[in-house]
């Protein structure tokens, strides 16, 4: 049973919520912590078992914010994610460990549980070498109380560091194993504040697992940071989509943040990071996908330099490498001047990309102009096959396609046969039947989606390959909704 997978009687939960209504969440937990510290057995007899501190804390926090306990626990690290982090960072060389932004301790508790499995003597040697950092004094005390109740480890007061981790007076022990999941809100910093956490950890840690928004991997503006990461460490990066389900799901009706887990080791003798593809899973298969063994099996075989990281599916690695051996990009097929060879490209492609000859009425679309009829047909076929979608999922954020990004994709050598020309002509004639329109916020928005079989047929004709695996909205099972 995971530390947050518990069942309590309705009476215990109801009484707990009544106390929160009457005294407030913080006051209830100040009282709990006082009793736990001075008379733990009385606490167990009166309230609930000590090993359920974490579950009850999270339940009460959510109840105090929403009036019920049904909100997603996006404020806390889910148990399956904590378990993955623990298994990634643990080895027998661990001497000091720090949990930055520890919250109520889910990450560090799973790590200590893993250490206990490996070597109980190793766990005992960590008594005064565990450091917890948080700017919430209550969370910090709850994390320490959980560790004491589960592992009989009393963390010294000097190792419980209260305050803003980014304050220059707060430091990490040198050569520590560090884990960090910065909070989602920036608390007064700019929107890329998580980089400050990462930068500070890189300066002191010997090994780290860092959970961050995936923009750190996707966006050009972070290229200088990625260069610094490359020059100081090597490791693996696990990349997650936010649909159908997200690594950190949030309230129903919203999408969670696209997230990545960076598992690194500071070592100047090694270079490069392996990446997974943009992992997309549904809720039913979460337990199968979010395991260390499965995620490790998704890693590419190529150690990349992170200048422009590719989130490549292993099945497409060799194909993409061969594409980048070509000298030209798709820009070589285009003209900077408007002409008759115009294509409307829909910039949102959750599962497919599409381009059409007919002008499409849509805010999220842009136009490109081929330099001649021959180039027009090639662009049309590539955009409606899996080719551009493959790079879209590998390079970008998998949500919005820009014209600049599209034209940077490598241009494969395509021999236009009569069959390909006929197919392009047929698809163009089908466009008017397939373009659908609906009003969104008072504006007419059109969309084009060709039947999936068209894409598969194109892939086989152009490349003699089947890229169907790129378009599925599940990772393992095919029982997706």
C-alpha positions in Angstrom: 0.0 0.0 0.0 1.4 3.4 -0.9 1.7 6.1 1.7 -1.3 8.0 0.3 -3.5 5.0 -0.6 -5.5 4.5 2.6 -9.0 4.1 3.7 -10.4 5.5 6.9 -13.9 5.3 8.4 -16.3 8.1 7.4 -16.7 9.0 11.0 -12.9 9.8 11.4 -12.9 11.9 8.2 -16.1 13.7 9.2 -14.9 14.6 12.7 -11.6 15.8 11.2 -13.4 18.1 8.8 -15.6 19.4 11.6 -12.5 20.3 13.6 -11.1 22.1 10.5 -14.4 24.0 10.1 -14.4 25.0 13.7 -10.7 25.8 14.4 -9.1 26.1 11.0 -6.6 23.8 9.2 -3.4 25.3 10.7 -4.6 25.3 14.3 -5.8 21.7 14.0 -2.4 20.6 12.8 -0.5 22.7 15.4 -2.5 20.8 18.0 -1.8 17.4 16.3 1.9 18.0 16.1 2.1 19.0 19.7 0.4 15.8 20.8 2.4 13.6 18.4 5.6 15.1 19.8 4.7 14.7 23.5 2.4 11.6 23.6 2.2 9.8 20.3 0.2 6.8 21.7 -2.6 9.2 22.9 -2.7 10.7 19.5 -3.1 7.3 17.8 -5.8 6.3 20.2 -7.7 9.6 19.8 -7.3 10.4 16.1 -5.6 8.1 13.5 -2.4 5.9 13.0 0.8 7.9 12.6 1.6 6.4 9.2 -1.5 8.2 7.9 -0.2 11.7 8.7 0.6 12.5 5.1 -2.8 11.4 3.8 -4.7 13.2 6.4 -2.6 16.4 6.0 -3.3 16.5 2.2 -6.9 15.6 2.7 -7.4 18.4 5.2 -5.5 20.9 3.2 -7.7 20.3 0.1 -10.8 20.3 2.3 -9.8 23.7 3.8 -9.3 25.2 0.3 -12.4 23.8 -1.4 -15.0 22.8 1.2 -14.6 19.1 0.2 -11.9 16.6 -0.4 -12.5 15.9 -4.1 -10.0 18.2 -5.7 -7.0 16.7 -7.5 -3.9 16.7 -5.3 -1.8 18.8 -7.7 -0.3 20.6 -4.8 1.3 17.4 -3.6 3.6 14.9 -5.3 1.6 11.8 -6.2 2.8 8.5 -4.7 3.6 7.0 -8.1 5.8 10.0 -9.1 7.5 9.9 -5.7 8.3 6.2 -6.1 9.8 6.9 -9.5 12.0 9.7 -8.1 13.1 7.5 -5.2 14.1 4.6 -7.5 16.0 7.0 -9.9 18.1 8.7 -7.3 18.9 5.8 -4.9 22.3 4.0 -4.8 24.6 2.8 -2.0 26.9 5.9 -2.4 24.3 8.2 -0.9 25.7 10.1 2.1 23.6 13.2 2.3 20.2 13.9 0.9 18.2 17.1 0.5 14.5 17.6 -0.3 14.0 21.1 -1.7 10.4 22.3 -1.4 9.7 19.2 0.6 6.0 20.0 1.3 4.6 17.2 3.5 7.4 14.9 2.6 6.1 12.5 -0.1 9.3 12.5 -2.1 11.7 12.0 0.8 9.6 9.4 2.4 9.6 7.2 -0.7 13.3 7.6 -1.0 13.9 6.6 2.7 11.6 3.6 2.1 13.8 2.6 -0.9 17.0 3.0 1.2 15.5 0.8 3.9 14.9 -1.9 1.3 18.5 -1.7 0.0 20.4 -1.5 3.3 19.0 -0.7 6.8 22.4 0.3 8.0 22.6 2.9 5.2 19.3 4.3 6.4 20.6 4.5 10.0 23.7 6.3 8.9 21.5 9.1 7.4 20.0 10.2 10.7 21.7 13.6 10.8 22.3 13.8 7.0 18.7 14.4 5.8 17.9 18.1 5.0 14.4 19.4 4.4 13.7 22.8 2.9 10.4 24.6 2.7 8.9 28.1 3.3 5.9 26.7 5.1 6.7 25.9 8.7 3.7 23.6 9.1 4.5 21.4 6.1 8.1 21.2 7.3 7.0 20.0 10.7 4.6 17.5 9.2 7.3 16.1 6.9 9.6 15.6 9.9 6.8 14.0 12.0 6.0 11.6 9.2 9.7 10.6 8.9 10.0 10.0 12.6 6.8 7.9 12.8 7.7 5.8 9.8 11.5 5.3 10.1 12.2 6.3 13.8 14.5 9.0 12.4 14.5 12.3 14.3 15.9 15.0 11.9 17.9 17.6 13.8 16.3 21.0 14.0 19.3 22.6 12.2 18.5 20.3 9.2 14.9 21.7 8.9 15.5 24.8 6.9 12.6 27.2 6.9 12.5 30.0 4.3 12.9 30.8 0.7 15.4 28.4 -0.8 16.5 31.1 -3.3 17.7 33.3 -0.4 21.5 33.5 -0.6 21.8 32.7 3.1 20.1 29.3 2.5 22.6 26.7 1.2 22.7 23.0 0.2 25.3 20.7 1.8 28.1 20.0 -0.7 28.0 16.8 -2.8 24.4 16.1 -1.7 21.8 14.0 -3.4 19.1 16.6 -4.1 15.4 16.3 -5.1 13.2 19.2 -6.0 9.7 19.9 -7.3 9.3 23.7 -7.1 5.7 25.0 -6.4 3.5 25.8 -9.4 3.1 29.5 -8.4 6.0 31.8 -8.6 5.5 33.7 -5.3 6.8 37.0 -6.7 9.4 35.7 -9.1 9.2 35.8 -12.8 7.5 33.0 -14.6 10.7 31.1 -15.2 11.7 31.2 -11.5 12.1 27.4 -11.3 15.4 27.9 -13.1 16.8 29.6 -10.0 16.1 26.5 -8.0 17.7 24.3 -10.6 20.8 26.5 -10.9 21.4 26.6 -7.2 21.0 22.8 -7.0 23.5 22.3 -9.8 26.2 24.2 -7.9 26.1 21.9 -4.9 24.6 18.5 -5.8 26.5 15.5 -6.9 23.2 13.8 -8.0 19.7 15.2 -8.5 16.2 14.6 -9.7 14.4 17.7 -10.7 10.7 18.0 -11.7 10.1 21.0 -13.9 7.8 22.4 -16.6 8.7 20.9 -19.9 9.4 24.3 -21.4 12.9 23.9 -20.0 13.4 21.3 -22.7 11.2 22.8 -25.5 12.0 26.5 -25.7 14.9 28.3 -27.3 15.1 30.8 -24.5 16.4 28.1 -22.2 19.1 27.0 -24.5 21.8 28.7 -22.5 20.6 27.0 -19.4 20.6 23.6 -21.2 24.2 24.3 -22.2 25.1 24.9 -18.5 23.3 21.6 -17.6 25.3 19.8 -20.3 28.6 21.2 -19.1 28.0 20.1 -15.5 26.1 16.8 -15.7 24.8 13.9 -17.7 21.6 11.8 -17.3 18.1 11.1 -18.5 15.0 13.2 -19.2 11.5 11.8 -19.0 9.0 13.9 -20.9 5.2 13.9 -20.3 2.3 15.2 -22.3 -0.7 16.7 -20.4 -3.4 14.8 -22.3 -5.3 12.5 -21.9 -3.9 12.6 -18.4 -1.1 14.7 -16.9 1.7 13.7 -14.5 0.3 16.3 -12.1 -3.4 16.3 -12.9 -5.4 19.3 -11.8 -9.1 20.1 -11.5 -11.6 18.6 -13.9 -12.0 20.6 -17.0 -8.4 21.9 -17.1 -5.2 20.5 -18.4 -2.3 19.8 -16.1 1.2 21.2 -16.9 3.4 19.5 -19.4 6.1 18.2 -17.1 9.5 16.5 -17.3 11.6 14.6 -14.8 15.4 15.3 -15.1 17.6 12.7 -13.6 21.2 13.9 -13.6 24.6 13.3 -12.1 27.3 15.9 -11.9 30.3 14.4 -13.6 32.7 16.1 -16.0 33.8 12.8 -17.5 30.5 12.0 -19.1 28.3 14.0 -21.5 24.8 14.0 -22.9 21.2 13.3 -21.9 18.9 10.5 -23.2 15.3 11.6 -23.7 12.0 9.8 -23.9 9.3 10.7 -26.5 6.5 12.9 -25.3 4.7 10.3 -23.2 1.0 10.4 -23.5 -1.2 8.1 -21.3 -4.8 7.8 -20.2 -5.9 7.5 -16.6 -6.7 3.8 -16.8 -3.1 2.8 -17.7 -1.3 5.3 -15.4 -0.2 2.5 -13.0 1.4 0.6 -15.9 3.1 3.7 -17.4 4.4 5.4 -14.3 6.9 2.8 -13.3 10.6 3.2 -13.4 11.1 0.1 -15.6 8.6 1.3 -18.2 10.0 4.8 -18.3 13.5 3.6 -18.7 12.4 1.4 -21.6 11.2 4.6 -23.3 14.6 6.3 -23.3 16.3 6.8 -26.6 19.6 5.2 -27.3 21.2 8.5 -28.4 22.9 10.8 -25.8 21.9 14.3 -27.0 23.7 17.6 -26.5 20.5 19.5 -25.5 21.1 22.3 -28.0 17.8 21.4 -29.6 16.6 18.3 -27.8 14.6 15.7 -29.7 11.9 13.9 -27.8 12.2 10.9 -30.1 10.2 7.7 -30.0 12.6 4.9 -30.1 10.9 3.4 -33.2 11.6 6.6 -35.1 15.2 7.3 -34.0 17.0 5.9 -37.0 14.5 7.5 -39.4 14.9 11.0 -37.9 18.7 10.7 -37.8 18.7 9.9 -41.5 16.4 12.9 -42.2 18.9 15.3 -40.5 21.6 14.1 -42.8 19.9 16.0 -45.6 21.3 19.5 -46.2 18.0 21.3 -46.9 15.0 22.2 -44.7 11.4 22.7 -45.7 12.1 26.4 -46.1 13.9 25.4 -49.4 10.5 24.4 -50.9 9.0 27.8 -50.0 8.9 31.3 -51.5 8.9 34.5 -49.4 6.5 36.0 -51.9 2.8 35.4 -52.1 1.8 33.3 -55.1 -0.8 30.8 -56.3 0.9 27.9 -54.5 -0.5 28.7 -51.1 -1.2 26.2 -48.3 -3.2 27.0 -45.1 -1.6 25.1 -42.2 -3.6 24.5 -39.0 -1.2 25.3 -36.1 -2.8 23.1 -33.5 -2.2 19.4 -33.9 -3.0 17.4 -30.8 -3.0 14.1 -32.7 -2.5 15.1 -36.4 -1.3 18.0 -38.4 -3.2 19.2 -41.5 -2.7 21.5 -44.4 -5.2 22.5 -47.2 -5.2 24.3 -50.5 -8.5 26.0 -49.7 -8.2 29.0 -47.4 -9.4 28.1 -44.0 -11.2 30.5 -41.7 -9.4 29.9 -38.4 -7.5 32.0 -35.9 -5.0 29.2 -35.3 -3.7 28.9 -38.9 -0.9 30.4 -41.0 -0.1 30.4 -44.7 3.0 29.2 -46.5 3.8 29.6 -50.2 5.6 27.0 -52.2 8.1 28.1 -54.9 6.5 26.0 -57.6 3.8 23.4 -58.3 6.3 20.5 -57.6 7.3 21.9 -54.2 3.6 22.6 -53.4 2.7 18.9 -53.9 5.6 17.8 -51.7 4.7 20.2 -48.9 1.1 19.1 -49.1 1.9 15.4 -48.9 4.5 15.9 -46.1 2.1 18.0 -43.9 -0.8 15.6 -44.3 1.4 12.5 -43.7 3.0 11.7 -40.3 6.3 13.4 -41.4 5.9 16.9 -40.0 3.9 15.6 -37.1 6.8 13.4 -36.1 9.1 16.5 -35.8 6.3 18.5 -34.2 6.1 16.0 -31.4 9.8 15.6 -31.1 11.0 19.2 -31.2 8.2 21.5 -30.1 5.8 21.4 -27.2 3.3 19.2 -29.0 0.5 21.8 -28.8 1.1 24.7 -31.1 3.0 24.7 -34.4 4.7 27.9 -35.6 5.6 28.7 -39.2 9.2 29.2 -38.2 9.4 25.8 -36.5 7.7 24.1 -39.5 10.1 25.5 -42.0 13.1 24.4 -39.9 12.3 20.7 -40.3 14.6 18.8 -42.6 13.5 18.3 -46.2 13.6 14.6 -47.3 14.3 13.6 -50.8 10.9 12.8 -52.4 10.4 11.4 -55.9 7.0 12.5 -57.1 5.4 9.6 -58.8 2.1 9.7 -60.8 0.5 7.9 -57.9 1.6 10.6 -55.4 0.4 13.4 -57.7 -3.0 11.6 -58.2 -3.3 11.2 -54.4 -2.6 14.9 -53.7 -5.2 15.9 -56.3 -7.7 13.5 -54.8 -7.2 14.9 -51.3 -7.5 18.5 -52.5 -10.8 17.7 -54.1 -12.0 16.1 -50.8 -11.2 19.2 -48.7 -14.5 21.0 -49.0 -16.3 17.9 -47.8 -14.0 17.5 -44.8 -13.7 21.1 -43.5 -16.0 21.5 -40.5 -17.0 24.8 -38.9 -18.4 25.9 -35.5 -18.7 29.1 -33.6 -16.2 29.5 -30.7 -16.6 32.6 -28.5 -18.7 34.2 -31.2 -16.3 33.5 -34.1 -16.5 31.0 -36.9 -13.6 28.6 -36.6 -13.0 26.0 -39.4 -11.0 22.8 -39.0 -9.8 20.1 -41.4 -9.1 16.5 -40.5 -8.5 13.9 -43.1 -9.5 10.3 -42.3 -6.6 8.5 -40.5 -6.3 6.0 -43.3 -5.1 8.8 -45.7 -2.2 9.5 -43.3 -1.2 5.8 -43.1 -1.4 5.4 -46.9 0.8 8.5 -47.4 3.4 7.2 -44.9 3.7 3.9 -46.7 3.9 5.6 -50.1 6.5 8.2 -49.1 8.6 6.3 -46.6 7.5 2.7 -46.7 6.9 3.0 -43.0 4.0 2.9 -40.6 4.0 5.7 -38.0 0.6 4.9 -36.5 2.3 4.7 -33.0 2.8 8.5 -33.2 -0.9 9.3 -33.2 -2.3 7.2 -30.4 -3.7 8.8 -27.2 -2.6 6.0 -25.0 0.8 4.5 -24.2 0.3 0.8 -23.6 -3.3 -0.4 -23.9 -5.7 0.2 -26.7 -8.7 0.4 -24.5 -8.6 4.2 -24.5 -11.8 6.3 -24.3 
